[in-house]
């Protein structure tokens, strides 16, 4: 059995408190924790990150095995009980610490061996389990099983700068082993987690971290050199950078978002990638009229539930509520109706989400087409975690007549 050390366990406890008591995202909390503890070795860092993610990912199941009845866990003693229970479940040696004194190891092992309801075993809230099954039908359980595993790390190669094969070779020379990804022509998958921001290909703007499924969205838009393209919900710019690569850095890309900090990050990433065709615009009412009928193509990767990314954003499923779904689907419909006014007649748009829910995907597209006869569906694609092992995405290619 592996031993654990108190300072590392204290780090995990603090992470859990930040995530659940203070509603911080797990990725943000873990990144901050690792940055603030530079003296931790690589094994220490791996333990803290893995323990935090696995406990959050399997929260309901661990509560069951810990025999904790409280609906909400808020007190440090309860978090220690959750950590101790996970240590037993993961075959770590349980230290003889006061915080773990009440944990019955035999009872934990016994409960872990029992058959339990799907929503408990795969740690889904009652509401989400019901909603997800209604939205996805028979595939719901397969999707949640697929998203109960650790997410792979995928890279997108800027093929305007280097071939995928040459990039894989150069990464291997620097100790980063990767493999090709069937079905995603620009993608490489890390065979083990390694830092890539220190590699020469990253520093030279030849690669970006981006899920393989996400990479399909830009390619569906068929970007070409010299075109005018708007990325209307650009965020930190992963897809805008992908568009620029497809366009061989020739043409115009306007990357829009309501978050100025994300646009600042986007600009920095574009500089590192050596793409100078990307212009950023903070979304304001006058911006939409400024670009009326301007774009040859439009990418509309709308805010969504993130239900296709539960594997990567482990705390998201605990924070998703019915009220949010009502509000987000209303926002998506509004964005689709308003932002398409920036597209020229004869232009193409891709509507995309990182969701597996039909209400955000096929339902939105069908409603939009029913109310806008000057648009027609060319094709759409649903990427499912259970099929490819990637995050879940939906994308629809639509033409303006």
N, C-alpha and C positions, 0 to 999 in steps of 0.2 A: 504493500500500500504506500501511496505517496504521502509525504508529510506536508503540512502547511504551516505558515509562519504568521504570527499575530499582526505585524504591521501590514501585511498584504490583506489579511482578513478585515482589518479595520478599514482599509481602502475600499474593499468591496461593500462593506456596510455603509460607508459614507456615500458611495455611488448610488446604492439602492434608496437611501433617504432622499437624495437629490432628485432621483427619477420619480419616485412615488409621492413623496411629501411636497416637493417643490415643483413638480410637473415639468422637469427638464427632460429633454430628449436623451435617450440612452447613448447615442453616438456622441453627442456633445459632452456628456458627463464623463464618459470613458476617455475621450481624447484629452479633456482638461485634467483628469486624474493622472494620466500618463505623463503629460507635459509638466505637471507640478511635482512629479516624483522622479526626477532624472537619475537618481542613484539606483533605482530598481534595475536589475539585470534583465536580459531578454526573457528568461524563464519566469521571472517575477511579473513582468509586464503581461506576458501571455496568460498567466494564471488570473490576474486581476481582471483583465478584459474578458476572458472566457467565462469566469465565474459570474461576473455581472451579467453578461449577455444570456447565459444559459439559465440563470435564475429568473430573469425577467421573461425570457421566452417561455419557460415552463412554470410560470408563477402559480397557476391554479392547481396544477398537478402536484407541485411541491407542497402547497398548502394542504392538499389532501393527505399526502404522505406524512406531513408534520402534525396532522390532526388539529389544525388551527381552524376554529369555527368562525372567528371574527370576520365580518365582511370586508373591513378595511384594516390594513396593517399600518400603524403609524409610529409605534414605540420602538426604540432601539432593541429592546429585549426580543421583540417579535422578529425583527430583521436578523438577529443572531440565530434565532431558532430556524428561520428559513435557510440561512447559510449552512448551519450545521446539518440540517436535513439533506440539503443538496450534496454536501460533502460525503455523507453516508451513501446516498444514491449513486454518486459518481465514483465510489470506491476509494475515497481518500481516507487517511487515518484521522479519526476524530480526536482532536486534542482534549486533554483533561482540563478544560478551562471552565470557569464558573458559568460563563454564558451558555455552555452546552450541557450543563448538569442535568437538565430536565429531559434531554433527548434520549428516547428509548430506541437504540439502534435496531434491535430485533423487530420492534413494531414497525419501524420505517421500512425495513426490508420486506416484512410481511405485506404491508400495504402496497408497496411497489409491485409485488408479485400478483396482486389481485386484478381481476378484470374490472374495469371501470367504464363509465360512460365516455363516449367519444369527446364530448366537450370538456371533460375533466382531463382525460389522458393527453389531449392536444391543446389544453389551456386556452379555451375560447369562452367568452362571456355568453350567458344565456341568450341575450339579445342578438349578439353578432352571429351566433350559431344558427339561430332561426332566420335571420335576415340573409346571411350568406347562402344557406340552403335554398331559400326562395329565389335568390338571384342567379345562382349557378347550377341548380338542379343536382343531378347525380354526381357531378364532379366535385362538389364542395369538400367532402371528406378527403378526397385525393389531393386537392389543392392545399388544404391545411396540413396534411401529412408532409407534403413536399416542402412547405414553408416552415416546418418545425426543425429543419436541419440548418446548419451553419451556411451562410451565403458564400458562394465562390467570389473571387475577385477577378474581374475581367478588365482587360485593357483594350482601348481602341487605337489602332495604328493610323496615323496620318499618312495615308498612302500616297499623298502628293509629295511626300518627303522621303519615304522609305517603304520598301515592300514589306509585307507581313513576314515573309520568310527571313529576310535580312534582319528585321527587327528582333525576331525570335532568337536568331543566332547571336546578335549583339547582346541581348539580355542574358543569354546563357553564359557568355564570356564574362559577364559581371556578376555571375552567381545567382541569377534570377531565372529559374526554370519555368517555361511556359509551354502550352500546347495549342494547336489550332482549334478553332471552334466551328464545327459543322453547322451551316445555316446562317453564319454571321461572318461575312467575308473579310471584315476589317478587325475581327476580334482575336484576342489571345487570352487564355485562361492561366492564371498562376496555379501551378501544381502544389505549391506551398506558400504560405503568407510570407512575404518579404517586403521591405521598404523599396519602393520604386522611385521615390522622389530624389534619391541620391544617384541614380543611374544617368549616364550620359545621354541616352535617348530621351529621357524625360526632360532633362535640363535643356535639350536642344529642340523641345517642342514636337517630338516625333510620336509621343504617346499621351493618352489621357486615360484615367480610370473611368470606365463607363460600362454598365451592364450590357451584356450581349443583346438582350431584347430591346433595350433602349436604342441601340445602334441602328435597328431596322427602321426607326421612325424617319430619320433624315433621308435615308435611301429611298423610302417609299415616295417622297416628294419629288424625286428625280431632279435634283438641283443641277444646273448647268452653268458653265462659265458665262459671265456677262449678264446674268439675270438679276432682277431686283427682288429680294426675298425679305419678308418680315417674319421674325420669330417673336410672336406676340406675348408669350408668357415665358420669357427666356430664362429666368432664374439666374444661376451662376454661369450659364452658358454652355453646358455640355453639348447640346444639340446645335447651337449656333456655330460652335467650333467645328462640329461634324459637317455642317452645311458648307462652311468656308473651305474645308478640305475637299469636298466633292466639287466645289466650284473652282478649285485650283487657285484660290485667292484672287479671282477675277470677277468683278461685278459689285453688287452692293447688298449688304445685309444690315437691316435695322433690328436690333435686339431690344425688345421692350419688356419692362417689368414695373410693378408698383413698389418694389423694394430697391432703393438706391444702393444699399450696401452690396446686394447681390450683383448689381450692374458694375460696381467698382471692382468686385472680384472677377467678373467676366472680362473686363477690360485688361486686367492684369494677366489673366490666362491667355487672352488673345495675343498680348505682347510676347509672352513666352513661346507661344506657338508660331509667332512671326506671321500672323494674319492681320492685315491692315484694312480689310474691306468691311469690318464690323463696326457699326456705329451704335451707340447705346442711347436710348430714349426712356426717361422716366415717364410712366403712363400718367397722363392728365387728360382731362376732357378734350382740350384743343388738339392733342396729339393725334387722336383718331381722325379728326377732320383734316388735319394737315396731310395725312397719308391716304386720303380718300381715293380709291381706284388706282393706287400707285403700284401695288405689288404684282409681279408676275406670279409669285407663289407665296403662300402663307402657311406658316407652321403654328398651330394652335394646340400646344401641349398644356391643357387646362389644369388648374388645381383640382385635386380629387381626394378620394378616401385613402389612397395609397394601399388599397387592399391587395395589390399584386406584389407589395414589397415588405410584407410582414416578416419575411425571413431576414431581411437586411435592416429593417427598422423595428426592432423587437418589441418596443413599447407601444407601437402605434395601435395594435389591436385592443389594448386596455383603455385607450383614450378615445376610441371611436364610439360615437353615440348617435341615436336616431335623429336627434335634432340637427346634428351636423350634416347628416345625409340629406335631410330636407333642404338645408341651406345651400349645400354645395351643388346639388343638382340644379337648383334655381340659378345659381351663379354660372354654372357651365352653359346653361341654355342662353343666358344673357350674353355671355362672351361670344358664343357661337353666332348669335344674331347680330351683335354690334361690330365685332372685329372683322367679319367677312366683308364689311363695306370698304375695307382697305384693299380688296382684291380686284384686279382688272377683270373685265369680261373675257372669258376664255381661259382665265387663270385656274391654277390648281391649289387646293388647300389640303393639309392633313390635319384632322382632328385626332388628338391622342390623349390617353390617360395612362397612369400606372395602376389601373384598377382591373379587377376581374368581374365587377358587378355590371349587369346589363343596364341598370338604370342610368349609369354614367356613360355607357358605351353605345351599344346598338340602339337603346331607347332614345338617347339624345340625338343620334344621327337621324333616326326615323322621324322624330318629331320635327327636327329642323327641315328635312326634305319635304315633309308634308305641308309646311308653312312657307316654303320658299321654292316655288316651281322653277326658278332660274338656276337651280343647282341640281346636280345628279351624282349619285354614288358611282364611282369607278370600281373600287374594290375595298375590302376591309380585311383586317387580320387580328385575331385574338391570340396572343402569346400566353400560354398557361404554364405555371411553375411545374405542374405534374407531368408535362410533356417534354419540355426542353431542359428543365432544371434551372432556367433563368428566372428573373423576376417576371411578374405578370404585367402585360401591356395590351392595350387596345389601340388600333390606329385605323383610320378610315381616309381613303383618298377620294376627294370630292372635287368635281369640276364645276366652275361657274360658266353658265352658257353665254 
